[in-house]
């Protein structure tokens, strides 16, 4: 059956169509009734004129309530003032189910009320806009890497050891093999893929058990992580800025109606074009001190600090060469200054903080063994990872981009909880 959806109506002007969906809103104006249907692809207004329609059709109109499901038939008419540029002259309505006492009404509701009813909140126009932007960001991510010759490498969600620190792991019993952990990152497996295929990307859910209760944190989120062999820090930064430009400009090109629904000021987004500014950690420290922040060299740059630094730029800024002691064991030290790691963070403007983080990886076996020992990590769990340095080790690098933080920034949201269909936070496991 050739189903017709609301987003396709402009191709069917003057034709009789059948639409299936739910009541978004209805209203009356004298002898004319207006019924707005949503079907997941858009909204369309159906028009019922009293003088032309049967009493039975009007009775069905009166029976419909918010979110009732129904089938609507009629002729498509061009109407520039209507959403999507079309209206429907309704000839028939078939009611599927009458919704009673739908809890989310046009009045204002608190965030907790809406999050408790997230399964229903997803039906709103704002949430449609956000999740359509998310969908397009993910589409653009895959396009960029697929068209660039990267291979998608699916990394395991169960892992035998920590990638970034044992304090933020979710543990689970794993049959007779002891304890397994939900992955913090697919990066280590991406490195194995890069040694096999040259350039790969890992894309999947990741988990952090840190008890962070901020507008930037989720306990379950999605991350894309490219990894490239024969690549140093400069190559990594080149790839990161090309990647970010592609995503943002693609959203601006294809999802402007959704950004308009969200009333997003796109000035900063339009500025996301290469080259992006690049500053060292030392330069970031100087910026903070000039802005009156008492900042000790060697500290990590926190959320408030990130905001202050990013406010000095009109587009995302890259910070590189962080103190080695603040970064993960697998990050390569700067040969010109071993106190620094060849690490990279990308900060979004407008106070959205870090959206990308990466590094050149340590490719020397002896150095990596020492790092594992210094971090009190179980060497046996990393033997497979160490093999990558035993058999054909090469310079390589990569980064990770958090999808939810990127969606939050591009959409201009106050909190990441709206960037994913069902958010998992330290205080929320339902619905």
C-alpha positions in Angstrom: 0.0 0.0 0.0 1.3 3.4 -0.9 0.9 5.3 2.4 0.8 9.1 2.3 2.3 11.1 5.2 1.8 14.7 6.0 5.3 15.7 5.0 4.5 14.5 1.4 1.3 16.5 1.0 2.8 19.1 -1.2 3.2 16.5 -3.9 -0.5 15.6 -3.8 -2.2 19.0 -4.3 -5.7 18.6 -5.7 -5.8 14.9 -4.9 -7.8 12.8 -2.4 -5.6 11.3 0.3 -6.0 9.3 3.5 -3.9 10.3 6.5 -3.5 8.4 9.8 -2.4 10.1 13.0 -3.4 11.8 16.3 -5.3 14.9 17.2 -2.9 17.7 17.9 -5.5 20.4 18.5 -9.0 21.4 17.3 -11.0 24.6 17.2 -14.1 26.2 15.8 -14.8 29.4 14.0 -18.5 30.0 13.4 -19.7 27.2 11.0 -16.2 26.0 10.2 -14.3 23.4 12.2 -10.5 23.0 12.2 -8.8 19.7 13.2 -5.0 19.6 13.3 -3.6 16.1 12.9 0.0 15.0 13.6 1.4 11.8 12.2 5.1 12.0 13.3 6.2 13.7 10.0 4.4 17.0 10.5 1.2 18.8 11.1 -1.8 19.4 8.8 -5.0 21.3 9.4 -8.2 19.7 8.2 -11.1 22.0 7.4 -14.8 21.0 7.8 -17.4 23.5 6.6 -20.9 23.1 8.1 -22.8 23.8 4.9 -21.0 21.1 3.0 -20.6 18.2 5.5 -22.9 15.7 7.2 -24.0 15.9 10.8 -22.2 12.6 11.4 -18.8 14.1 10.4 -19.4 17.0 12.8 -20.3 14.6 15.6 -17.0 12.8 15.1 -15.2 16.2 15.2 -16.9 16.9 18.6 -15.9 13.5 19.9 -12.2 13.9 19.2 -10.0 14.8 22.2 -6.3 15.7 22.4 -4.1 12.7 21.2 -7.1 10.6 20.1 -6.1 8.5 17.1 -8.0 8.7 13.9 -8.0 8.4 10.1 -8.8 11.5 8.0 -9.7 11.6 4.4 -10.0 14.7 2.1 -8.6 16.7 -0.8 -5.3 18.4 -0.5 -5.4 22.2 -1.0 -2.4 24.6 -1.3 -2.4 27.1 1.6 0.8 29.1 2.1 -0.3 30.2 5.6 -0.7 26.6 6.9 2.1 24.5 8.3 3.8 22.7 5.4 1.9 24.9 2.9 -1.1 22.6 2.7 -4.6 22.1 4.1 -7.1 19.3 3.8 -10.7 19.7 2.9 -12.0 16.9 5.1 -14.6 14.4 3.7 -14.5 11.7 6.3 -13.1 10.9 9.8 -12.7 7.4 11.2 -12.0 7.3 14.9 -9.6 4.7 16.1 -9.4 5.4 19.8 -10.6 8.3 22.0 -7.9 9.4 24.5 -9.3 10.4 27.9 -7.7 12.9 30.2 -4.4 13.3 28.4 -2.0 14.6 31.1 0.1 17.0 29.1 -2.1 20.0 28.4 -1.3 23.3 26.7 -0.6 24.9 30.1 2.9 25.1 31.6 4.2 22.0 33.4 7.2 21.5 35.6 10.3 19.7 34.2 9.9 16.7 36.6 6.2 16.3 35.6 7.3 16.2 32.0 10.3 13.9 32.6 8.0 11.5 34.4 5.9 11.4 31.3 8.7 11.5 28.8 7.0 8.8 26.8 4.2 11.3 26.1 6.3 14.5 26.1 8.0 13.1 23.0 4.9 14.0 21.1 5.3 17.8 21.5 6.5 20.0 18.7 9.6 21.1 20.7 10.7 17.5 21.3 10.1 16.7 17.7 12.4 19.5 16.6 15.1 18.5 19.0 15.1 14.8 18.1 14.9 15.5 14.4 18.1 17.7 14.8 19.6 14.8 16.8 18.7 12.4 14.0 20.3 14.7 11.4 23.5 15.1 13.5 23.9 11.3 13.6 23.2 11.1 9.9 25.9 13.7 9.2 28.3 11.9 11.5 27.9 8.7 9.5 28.1 10.5 6.2 31.3 12.3 7.1 33.1 9.1 8.1 31.6 6.8 5.6 32.3 9.1 2.7 35.8 9.7 4.1 36.8 6.0 3.9 36.4 5.2 7.6 35.2 1.7 8.6 32.5 1.5 11.3 33.9 -0.7 14.1 31.4 -1.9 16.7 33.1 -2.0 20.1 31.8 -4.2 23.0 29.6 -2.7 25.7 30.9 -5.1 28.3 34.6 -4.6 29.0 37.1 -6.3 31.3 38.7 -3.0 32.6 38.5 0.7 32.8 39.4 3.0 29.9 39.5 6.3 31.7 39.3 5.7 35.5 38.0 3.1 37.9 35.9 5.5 39.9 33.2 6.0 37.2 32.4 2.4 36.2 29.2 0.5 36.3 30.0 -3.0 37.5 28.0 -6.2 36.7 28.6 -9.9 37.5 29.8 -11.7 34.4 29.0 -15.5 34.7 32.1 -17.4 36.0 34.6 -14.8 34.8 34.2 -12.3 37.6 33.2 -8.6 37.2 32.6 -6.9 33.9 32.1 -3.2 33.3 29.8 -1.1 31.1 32.0 0.7 28.6 33.2 4.3 29.3 34.5 4.5 25.7 35.1 2.3 22.7 38.4 4.0 22.0 40.8 1.1 23.0 39.0 -1.1 20.6 39.1 1.6 18.0 42.8 1.6 18.2 42.9 -2.1 17.4 40.7 -1.3 14.4 43.0 1.4 13.2 45.9 -0.9 13.3 43.9 -3.4 11.1 42.1 -1.0 8.7 44.0 2.3 8.9 41.0 4.5 9.9 37.9 3.5 11.7 35.1 5.0 13.9 33.3 3.5 16.9 29.8 4.7 17.4 27.6 3.6 20.3 26.3 4.1 23.9 28.8 4.7 26.7 28.3 4.9 30.5 29.7 7.0 33.3 29.0 6.2 36.9 30.3 9.5 38.2 27.8 11.3 40.4 27.6 14.5 38.4 24.4 16.4 38.6 24.8 19.1 36.1 23.1 20.3 32.9 25.9 18.7 30.9 25.9 15.2 32.3 24.1 11.9 31.6 25.0 8.5 32.9 24.2 6.9 29.5 25.1 8.8 26.3 26.2 8.2 22.8 29.7 8.9 21.5 31.4 8.7 18.1 35.2 8.0 18.2 37.3 8.0 15.1 40.8 6.5 15.3 43.5 6.9 12.6 46.8 5.2 12.1 49.9 7.2 11.1 48.3 10.4 12.6 49.7 12.8 15.1 48.1 15.6 17.2 48.1 18.1 14.4 46.4 15.6 12.1 43.9 14.9 14.8 43.1 18.6 15.2 42.7 19.0 11.4 40.2 16.1 11.4 38.3 17.4 14.4 37.7 20.8 12.9 36.7 19.4 9.5 34.3 17.0 11.2 32.7 19.7 13.4 32.3 22.1 10.5 30.6 19.3 8.4 28.1 18.5 11.1 27.1 22.0 12.0 26.8 23.3 8.4 24.8 20.2 7.4 22.3 20.9 10.2 22.0 24.6 9.2 21.4 23.5 5.6 18.8 20.8 6.3 17.2 21.5 9.7 16.6 25.3 9.8 12.8 24.8 10.3 13.5 22.8 13.5 16.0 25.4 14.7 13.4 28.1 14.1 10.9 26.1 16.1 13.4 26.1 19.0 14.0 29.9 18.5 17.7 29.2 18.1 20.0 32.1 17.3 22.3 30.6 14.7 25.0 33.3 14.7 27.6 31.2 16.5 26.6 28.1 14.5 27.2 30.0 11.2 30.7 30.8 12.4 31.7 27.1 12.6 34.1 27.0 9.7 37.7 26.1 9.4 40.2 27.1 10.7 39.0 27.0 14.3 41.1 28.8 16.9 43.7 26.6 18.6 45.3 27.5 22.0 47.5 25.7 24.3 46.6 24.8 27.9 49.1 27.5 29.0 47.4 30.1 26.9 44.0 29.0 28.4 45.4 29.5 31.9 46.5 33.0 30.9 43.0 33.8 29.6 41.5 32.6 32.9 43.9 34.7 35.0 43.3 37.8 32.9 39.6 37.3 33.5 40.3 37.3 37.3 40.2 33.6 37.9 42.6 32.2 40.5 43.8 29.2 38.6 46.8 27.0 39.5 48.7 25.5 36.7 48.2 21.7 36.6 44.5 21.8 37.5 42.0 20.5 35.1 39.9 23.1 33.3 36.4 22.7 34.8 33.0 23.6 33.5 33.0 27.3 34.7 36.6 27.7 33.4 35.5 26.3 30.0 32.8 28.8 29.8 35.1 31.7 30.5 37.7 30.6 28.0 35.1 29.9 25.3 33.5 33.3 25.8 36.6 34.9 24.3 35.9 33.3 20.9 33.0 33.5 18.4 33.2 29.8 17.4 34.4 26.5 19.0 38.0 26.7 20.4 40.6 23.9 20.6 42.7 23.6 23.7 45.8 21.3 23.4 48.8 20.1 25.3 47.3 19.6 28.8 49.3 18.7 31.9 50.0 15.0 31.6 49.0 14.2 35.2 45.4 15.3 34.5 44.9 13.1 31.5 44.4 9.4 30.8 47.2 6.8 30.8 47.1 6.1 27.1 47.8 9.7 26.0 51.2 10.3 24.6 53.5 12.8 26.3 54.9 15.8 24.3 58.5 14.9 23.4 59.4 18.6 23.7 58.0 18.8 27.3 57.2 15.4 29.0 55.0 17.3 31.6 52.5 17.8 28.8 50.3 15.3 27.0 49.4 15.6 23.4 45.7 15.9 24.3 43.0 17.9 22.7 39.6 19.3 23.8 37.1 21.3 21.8 34.9 23.7 23.7 31.6 24.9 22.2 30.8 28.6 22.5 27.9 30.1 24.5 28.8 28.2 27.7 28.2 24.6 26.4 31.7 23.4 27.3 33.6 20.4 26.1 32.0 18.5 23.2 35.1 16.7 21.9 38.1 15.3 23.6 41.0 13.3 22.2 44.8 12.8 21.9 47.7 11.3 20.2 48.0 7.8 21.7 51.1 6.4 23.4 52.7 4.1 20.9 55.8 3.0 22.9 55.3 -0.4 24.6 57.7 0.3 27.6 56.2 3.7 28.3 52.6 2.4 28.1 53.5 -0.5 30.5 54.9 2.2 33.0 51.7 4.2 32.6 49.5 1.2 33.4 51.6 0.5 36.5 51.5 4.1 37.7 47.7 4.2 37.4 47.3 0.9 39.3 45.5 -0.8 36.4 45.6 -4.6 36.0 48.1 -5.3 33.3 46.5 -8.7 32.4 43.3 -6.9 31.4 45.3 -4.8 28.9 47.5 -7.5 27.4 45.5 -7.4 24.1 45.9 -3.6 24.0 49.7 -3.9 24.6 49.9 -6.3 21.7 49.1 -3.3 19.5 52.4 -1.9 20.5 54.3 -5.2 20.2 53.2 -5.9 16.6 53.6 -3.0 14.2 53.2 0.0 16.5 52.7 3.4 14.7 51.8 6.9 15.8 48.0 7.2 15.9 45.4 9.5 17.3 41.7 10.0 17.7 39.0 11.8 19.6 35.4 11.3 20.9 32.4 13.6 20.3 29.5 13.3 22.7 26.2 13.4 20.7 24.0 14.7 23.5 26.3 17.7 24.3 26.5 18.5 20.6 22.7 18.3 20.2 22.3 20.5 23.3 24.7 23.2 21.9 23.3 23.2 18.3 19.7 23.3 19.6 20.5 25.9 22.3 19.1 23.8 25.1 19.5 24.5 28.9 20.0 20.8 29.8 21.1 17.6 28.0 18.0 15.7 29.3 16.0 16.8 26.3 18.7 15.6 23.8 18.0 11.9 24.1 14.6 10.1 23.9 14.9 8.7 27.5 17.5 10.3 29.7 19.4 8.4 32.3 20.8 10.5 35.1 21.9 9.8 38.7 18.4 10.5 39.9 16.4 9.1 37.0 16.0 5.5 35.7 12.4 5.8 34.4 10.5 5.8 32.2 
